[in-house]
Amino acid sequence: MSKTWVIPDIHGCANTLQTLLDIQIKPNKNDHLIFVGDYIDRGPDSKGVIDTIMDLQKREYNITPLIGNHEDYCIKAWEEDMTKKSFLGIRSKGKTRKDWERYGGKQTMESFNAERPRDIPKKYIEWMKGLQYYIELEKFIVVHAGLNFKLDDPFEDKRAMIWARDYEIDPEKINHRRIIHGHLPVNLEFIDMVVNNHSSYWFIDIDNGVYFTRKAGYGNLVALNLDAMEYTIQSVMDEVNYKGV
């Protein structure tokens, strides 16, 4: 029987993702893997995370990768750097790059052996640009962050889909489906509560803050099986050379 898995914010933890896939999930080509975005930044191997997902796509696994706010940051920093003119052969850092580096962009560039955003190979930027913002399922809507229910059509606001943090859900506007998302790290106790009592909640946040290695109740990569409404975790402590930044 095929399974649908949702995997949230990976943040450069390529070894943890590979272990989750190889040991915990063991997907086959009939399964559906939905990735919720934020593949990059903070962890040691953002390039490796994207390479892993690209490889699954190349081998024709059923993959739906969504975009997160960190991919959006990377795209904009790359575009800014590509268009920025140099002065006496020197290109200063743009505002977007400075902001991105504060939230893990430096680690992403290091994983690509890139001195600046423009050094990231274009194929990775194009891959990020091609990511979907959300996916609609029979009982769920999967999105990186959330939706803007202040609008008559919540699906019109793409920025909210990758940045929203605090919103009140109007079930009628999404045909009484539940939202599954990441973006905002929550502890395992909260994840367990909303997954096991999902009928009482209109949202299920499964981001456990994989990069919070020194914070109790955090530091795991979660995968939610939508068919059984069960989740599995892989500790980030298995990540080689992870600095927990």
Secondary structure, DSSP 4 states (H G I P E B T S, - for coil): ---EEEE---TT-HHHHHHIIIIII---TTSEEEE-S--SSSSS-HHHHHHHHHHHHHTT-EEEEBP-HHHHHHHHHHHHHHHPPPBTTB-PPPHHHHHHIIIIIHHHHHHTT-SSGGGS-HHHHHHHHT-BSEEE-SSEEEESS---TTSSSGGG-HHHHHH--S----GGGGTTPEEEE-SS---HHHHHHHHHTGGG-SEEE----TT-TTSTT--EEEEEETTTTEEEEEEGGGSTT----
